Amino acid sequence: MPAYQEHEITEASFAQIDREIGHHSFTSAEYAVVRRIIHTTADFDFTQLVKFSRDPFTAAYTALSTDPTVVTDVSMVAAGIATVGQKTWKPRINIAVKQSGRQSGQTRSAYGMRLCATAFPQAVFVIGNAPTALLALCEGIRQQKWQPALVIGAPVGFINVIESKAALAQLSVPYILVEGRKGGSAVAAAITNALMIEAWRQSPLKNNDQRND
């Protein structure tokens, strides 16, 4: 596999973002995440909203290089990471809302997230739309039912959004969290893509053809 290359327009956009942000206190890996979110959203507020805990970058590299399994809440997140995924780690992507059935008192995303977490308890979990999926995941982590490699928490909206993010912030797992009401599938995908690209640049796989399609 070759090294990952950005499109020239993306590189030009990154350069513009660099000029507008100027000096910052992010590490290089953290900045790669924040810059890609801003590239996706054109919203510089994310420089204040993105929080990192328990070295999510090492966690991402370890997970992707050993068992590249990703669980997302919705299809839009899965679609947003598919292209970068195919150019790098080729993760197995599982979508919570596509799980069949629904139990009384649960949303489809919460029920599907519980099924996925039970099947893939150590996956990378990416939530960009459904706060109930994040709440369900956090509940299971608290109960020690599963131990994700990494959680990306970026649901968007008004109902249960802040509460779900607060629940994640209290857990002892590696995570990247977007505080407040902002987030969304595109933001969650941007975070995941940045992680996959940064991890891929550290990987010996990028210099050989040993990984099959």
N, C-alpha and C positions, 0 to 999 in steps of 0.2 A: 504494500500500500504506500502511495506517495504521501509526502507531507501535506497537511491541509493548507489550501490556498484560499484567501479571501478574494472576492470579486473586486475589481479596481474601483468601482463606485462605492462599495462598502468601505474600502480603505480610505477613499477620499472623505466619506462621511465620518469615519473614525477620526481623521485628522481634524475635521471641523469641530467635532465634539471635544477633542483634546484642547484645542485653542480656547473654546468657550469655558471649559471647566478650569483650566489652568492648574495651579498647585492644589494638591489634595493629599489626604493622609491614607488612602487605600493602599494595600499591598498590590503588587502587579496582578496577582490572580483575582483579587477582589475587584480591581478596576476593570479587568476584562469582562466581568459579569455586569457591573454597573454600566459600562460603556455600551455593551450590547443591548441592554434594556433601553437605554436612551436612544440608541440607533433605531430600535423597534417602535418606540413610542413618541420620540421627539419631546420628551418630558423630563426636564432636568430635576424635578422634585425627587426623582428616585435616588439621587445622590444622598438624600437624607433618610430614605425609607428602607433601604436594603440592609439587613443585618445578617451577620455570619457568626456561627457558633460551632465550636468543637472541630475545627479544621475540616470543613466540608470538602476541601480540594483533595486532600489525601484520601478522605473517605470515598470520593468519587473515583479517583484513579484506582484504588484497590478494588472497588466494586466492579468497575467497567472492565478491568483487566483480568478479573477472575470469573465473574458471572454477570455479563452485561444484561441484566433484566431490569426493565423499567415498568412501573405501574403508574398510569395517569388516571385522572378522574374522568376526562371527556375526550372525545375524538379530535377536537380542535387542537389540544395539546399534542396528541400523538402525531397529527399531520404536521404540526410545526417543528417537530424534532426529527421527522423521518429522513429528510434530505441529508442533514448533517450526520445523522446516525449511520446512514448507508455509506457515507464517505469516511467514516471513522470506525466505531466499535460494533456496528451492526447489532444493536441491542434488540432483545425480544421485548416488544412493547405490548402491554396488557392494559385494556381500557375498562375501568370500573363500570361505567354505565352500560356497557355491552353485555354484562353478565345477566343471564336470564332470571326472571322471577323478582319478587319483591315481598318483603315481609311487612305485616301491618305495623304502622307507626314509624316506618323508615322511608327515606327517599331512595330512589333507585341508585343514586350515586353513593349513599352511605352503605346500602346493602351490598352493592357491587364492590365497594372498597373493602369491606370486611371479607368478602369471598376472595378477592385478590390477595389481601394481606395474609390470609390463612394459607393460600397456595404458594405465595412468594414472600415469606416473612422477612427476608433479608434483602429485598430489592431496593432500588432507588425509587422513591415515591415522589411524584410531581403533581401537585394540585394547583390548578390555575383558574378554576371556575366555581367549584361546589364546596362551600364551607362545611356542609354536613359531611362530606367525604373526609375532610381534614379532621373534623371533630371525631368521627368514627375511628380514624387511624390513630389519633392521639389517645383515645380511650383504650384501645387495645395495647398501645405501647405502655401506658400507665399500668395496665393489668399484666404486663410482661407476656402477652400472647405472641408478640412478634417484635423483632429488633431490626428495623430498617437500617440499611447501610447509610442512607442519607434521605432527608425529607426537604423538599422544596415547597414552601407554603406561600402561595400567591393568589388565593381566591379574591374575587372582586365583588363589590356590591354593598348591601346595607344590612341584611338580616344574617346574624350569626358570623359575619365576616371577622370583625374585630375579636369576638370571643374565640373563634377557632384559631386565630393567630396567637392570641394570648395563651391558649392551651399548648400550642407547639412550643412557645418560648419557655415554658416551664419544664420541658422534657430534657433528659440527658442524652440526646442523640445529635449527631451532626445535622445541621440544618442551614438553609438560606431562607430568610423570611422577609416578606415585604410588609412593612407595618401599615396600619391604617386601612382605609377602604379601597385603596388602589391595588391593582394587580391585573389578573385576567390571563386567558389562555396564551396570548401572544407573549406576555411577560414571563410566564412560567416556561414557555418554550425557549425564549431568549436565554434565560438562566441556564437551562439544561444544555442548550447548544454551546454556550460559553464553557461550561464544565467539560463537555465532551471534547471540544477543541483543545482546551488547555491540557487536559489529560492525554490526549492523542499526541500532542507535541512533546510529551515526556516519554512516549512509548517507543520501544524498539520495533513494534509492529509497523510503524509508518515507513520504515526503511526496507521492508521485505514484502514478499507476496505470499506469506504463509497463511494469511487469513482468507478463507474462501468465501465467495458470494453465496 
